[in-house]
C-alpha cells in the first residue's frame, strides 16, 4: 500500500509561504460511526453538520452517525428537478410544505433522517412551529429537527449507495409514519413505491408516478430524470 493510500487526509500547499493545510478526503460510500455513547442532541448534530459542510449527516435509531458524501453534479441536478416539481405543486395546492435534502427529521424511533425530497401536511408543520418558537438559541436541548416522519418521502439512489441500503431506509420511514414513499433508482430506471401495510410496488421505466391520495392530483414526471 502506498503512502498516499495510507494517509487519512491529503496535504495540499496553500499560499506563498508554502503553508500546508489538510484537505478533506472524498468519501466513496456512506461511512458509519458508532457514537451511541454520546447520545447526540439535535443541537450537537446541527453544529456538527455546519462545521463539516458539504458532508451530510444522519443518525440511526441506535445513535450511529452516518456520514454521506456530497452529491455528484448529475445527482444534484436530478434531485433539484424532483424537488422543484413537488415544490411547484405544493405551492399551488396549499395543503402542505416541501423540504429538500438539507432538512432533517427526528423520527419516532429517534433516528434523524434527511430525505432527498419530503412533504408534510401543513397542519402538522404549523403545530410543530407553534411548539418550537424562535428565540430559543440558548437552549441546548431545543428541537432543531421536527419530531415526526414526513407524509411523503422521496429518496434518489446515488452510485455511492446500494439498493439494499436505500430499501432499509425506506422501510424505516414507513415504520415511523410515512404515508407514501418513492425510491427512485435512475441506475436501473425503476421506482419502488412504498405504502403502509402493503408490499412494495416496483415500476420499470415509468414516465410518471402518481401522488395518489397523499399528494392528490400530483404526477411526478420522470422523463427528464431518465
C-alpha positions as CSV (number, residue, x, y, z in Angstrom):
1,X,0.0,0.0,0.0
2,X,1.4,3.4,-0.9
3,X,2.0,6.3,1.5
4,X,-0.7,8.2,-0.3
5,X,-3.3,5.4,0.3
6,X,-2.3,5.2,4.0
7,X,-2.7,8.9,4.7
8,X,-6.0,9.8,6.3
9,X,-6.1,13.3,4.7
10,X,-4.2,14.8,1.8
11,X,-1.9,17.7,2.5
12,X,-2.0,20.4,-0.1
13,X,0.1,23.6,-0.4
14,X,-1.6,26.9,0.4
15,X,-0.3,30.4,0.0
16,X,3.1,31.8,-1.0
17,X,4.8,30.7,2.2
18,X,4.4,27.0,1.5
19,X,1.9,26.6,4.3
20,X,0.1,23.3,4.2
21,X,-3.5,22.6,5.2
22,X,-5.4,19.3,5.4
23,X,-7.7,18.5,2.5
24,X,-10.8,16.5,3.5
25,X,-10.9,13.1,1.8
26,X,-13.6,12.2,-0.7
27,X,-15.9,9.5,0.7
28,X,-16.9,6.9,-2.0
29,X,-19.7,5.5,0.1
30,X,-21.6,6.4,3.3
31,X,-19.5,5.9,6.5
32,X,-20.9,4.7,9.8
33,X,-19.5,5.7,13.2
34,X,-20.8,4.4,16.5
35,X,-21.5,7.4,18.6
36,X,-24.3,5.9,20.6
37,X,-22.4,6.5,23.9
38,X,-22.6,10.3,23.2
39,X,-26.4,10.4,22.7
40,X,-26.1,13.4,20.3
41,X,-28.8,16.1,20.8
42,X,-30.4,18.0,17.9
43,X,-28.2,21.0,18.6
44,X,-25.0,19.0,18.6
45,X,-25.8,17.2,15.4
46,X,-26.7,20.5,13.8
47,X,-23.4,22.1,14.8
48,X,-21.5,19.0,13.6
49,X,-23.2,19.4,10.2
50,X,-22.4,23.1,9.9
51,X,-18.8,22.6,10.8
52,X,-18.3,19.8,8.2
53,X,-20.1,21.0,5.1
54,X,-20.5,19.8,2.4
55,X,-20.7,16.4,4.1
56,X,-24.2,15.3,5.2
57,X,-25.0,13.6,8.5
58,X,-27.8,11.4,9.7
59,X,-28.3,9.3,12.9
60,X,-29.6,5.8,13.0
61,X,-32.0,4.7,15.7
62,X,-29.1,3.2,17.6
63,X,-27.3,6.5,17.7
64,X,-24.8,5.7,15.0
65,X,-23.6,8.7,12.9
66,X,-24.0,8.2,9.1
67,X,-21.6,10.4,7.1
68,X,-22.6,10.7,3.5
69,X,-20.6,12.2,0.6
70,X,-22.0,15.2,-1.3
71,X,-23.9,14.7,-4.5
72,X,-22.2,14.5,-7.8
73,X,-23.3,17.0,-10.4
74,X,-25.8,14.7,-12.2
75,X,-27.3,13.5,-8.9
76,X,-27.6,17.1,-7.7
77,X,-29.4,18.1,-10.9
78,X,-31.8,15.2,-10.7
79,X,-32.5,15.9,-7.0
80,X,-33.1,19.5,-7.8
81,X,-35.5,18.7,-10.6
82,X,-37.6,16.3,-8.3
83,X,-37.7,18.9,-5.6
84,X,-38.8,21.6,-8.0
85,X,-41.7,19.5,-9.3
86,X,-43.0,18.8,-5.8
87,X,-42.5,22.3,-4.6
88,X,-44.4,23.9,-7.5
89,X,-47.3,21.6,-7.0
90,X,-47.3,22.2,-3.2
91,X,-47.3,26.0,-3.8
92,X,-50.4,25.7,-5.9
93,X,-52.2,23.1,-3.7
94,X,-51.5,24.8,-0.4
95,X,-52.2,21.8,1.8
96,X,-48.6,21.1,2.8
97,X,-45.0,22.2,2.7
98,X,-42.0,20.8,0.8
99,X,-38.4,20.2,2.1
100,X,-35.1,19.4,0.4
101,X,-32.2,17.2,1.3
102,X,-30.7,19.5,3.9
103,X,-33.7,19.1,6.2
104,X,-33.6,16.6,9.0
105,X,-36.4,14.9,10.8
106,X,-36.2,13.2,14.2
107,X,-38.3,10.1,13.7
108,X,-40.3,8.4,16.4
109,X,-37.6,5.7,16.7
110,X,-35.0,8.5,17.5
111,X,-33.2,8.3,14.2
112,X,-32.5,11.6,12.3
113,X,-33.0,11.3,8.6
114,X,-32.8,13.8,5.8
115,X,-34.8,12.6,2.7
116,X,-33.8,14.0,-0.6
117,X,-37.3,15.4,-1.0
118,X,-40.2,15.4,1.5
119,X,-43.6,16.8,2.0
120,X,-45.6,17.4,5.2
121,X,-49.2,18.3,5.8
122,X,-49.5,22.0,6.7
123,X,-51.3,21.4,10.0
124,X,-48.6,19.1,11.2
125,X,-45.9,21.6,10.3
126,X,-47.6,24.6,11.8
127,X,-48.3,22.6,15.1
128,X,-44.6,21.9,15.4
129,X,-43.7,25.5,14.7
130,X,-46.1,26.7,17.4
131,X,-44.5,24.3,19.9
132,X,-40.9,25.4,18.9
133,X,-40.9,29.2,18.5
134,X,-37.9,31.3,17.5
135,X,-35.7,32.9,20.2
136,X,-34.6,29.6,21.9
137,X,-31.0,29.6,20.6
138,X,-29.5,29.4,24.1
139,X,-31.4,26.2,24.9
140,X,-29.0,23.3,24.2
141,X,-31.9,20.8,24.4
142,X,-34.2,22.6,21.9
143,X,-35.7,20.7,19.0
144,X,-33.9,21.5,15.8
145,X,-35.5,18.7,13.8
146,X,-39.2,18.2,13.5
147,X,-40.1,15.2,15.6
148,X,-42.1,13.3,13.1
149,X,-41.8,11.5,9.8
150,X,-42.9,13.3,6.7
151,X,-46.1,12.3,4.9
152,X,-44.2,11.8,1.7
153,X,-40.6,10.8,1.4
154,X,-38.6,10.6,-1.9
155,X,-35.1,9.1,-2.0
156,X,-32.9,9.2,-5.1
157,X,-30.5,6.4,-5.3
158,X,-26.9,7.5,-6.0
159,X,-24.0,5.4,-7.2
160,X,-22.4,5.5,-3.7
161,X,-25.5,3.8,-2.1
162,X,-26.5,0.2,-2.5
163,X,-30.2,-0.6,-3.3
164,X,-30.3,-2.7,-0.1
165,X,-29.2,0.2,2.0
166,X,-31.8,2.5,0.4
167,X,-34.5,-0.1,0.9
168,X,-33.8,-0.3,4.6
169,X,-34.2,3.4,4.9
170,X,-37.5,3.4,3.1
171,X,-38.8,0.6,5.3
172,X,-37.8,2.7,8.3
173,X,-39.7,5.7,7.0
174,X,-42.8,3.5,6.6
175,X,-42.5,2.0,10.1
176,X,-42.3,5.5,11.5
177,X,-45.5,7.0,10.0
178,X,-44.7,7.9,6.3
179,X,-47.8,7.6,4.2
180,X,-46.2,7.3,0.8
181,X,-42.6,6.6,-0.2
182,X,-40.8,6.8,-3.5
183,X,-37.3,5.2,-4.0
184,X,-36.2,6.4,-7.4
185,X,-33.4,4.4,-9.0
186,X,-32.0,6.1,-12.1
187,X,-29.4,3.4,-12.4
188,X,-31.9,0.7,-13.2
189,X,-34.7,3.1,-14.2
190,X,-37.1,1.8,-11.6
191,X,-39.3,3.4,-9.0
192,X,-40.0,1.5,-5.8
193,X,-43.3,2.6,-4.3
194,X,-43.9,2.2,-0.5
195,X,-47.3,2.3,1.2
196,X,-48.2,1.5,4.8
197,X,-49.1,-2.2,5.3
198,X,-48.7,-3.3,1.7
199,X,-46.0,-4.9,-0.5
200,X,-43.6,-2.7,-2.3
201,X,-44.6,-2.0,-5.9
202,X,-41.8,-1.7,-8.5
203,X,-42.4,0.2,-11.7
204,X,-40.0,-0.3,-14.6
205,X,-39.0,2.9,-16.5
206,X,-42.2,4.8,-15.8
207,X,-42.9,8.2,-17.4
208,X,-44.8,9.4,-14.3
209,X,-45.7,8.4,-10.8
210,X,-49.0,9.4,-9.1
211,X,-49.1,11.2,-5.8
212,X,-52.2,9.1,-5.0
213,X,-54.3,10.3,-2.1
214,X,-51.3,11.8,-0.3
215,X,-50.5,14.4,-3.0
216,X,-53.9,14.4,-4.6
217,X,-53.7,15.4,-8.2
218,X,-49.9,15.4,-8.5
219,X,-48.0,13.5,-11.1
220,X,-44.2,13.3,-10.8
221,X,-42.6,13.5,-14.3
222,X,-39.6,11.2,-14.6
223,X,-38.8,11.6,-18.3
224,X,-36.2,14.3,-17.6
225,X,-34.6,12.2,-14.8
226,X,-34.1,9.1,-17.0
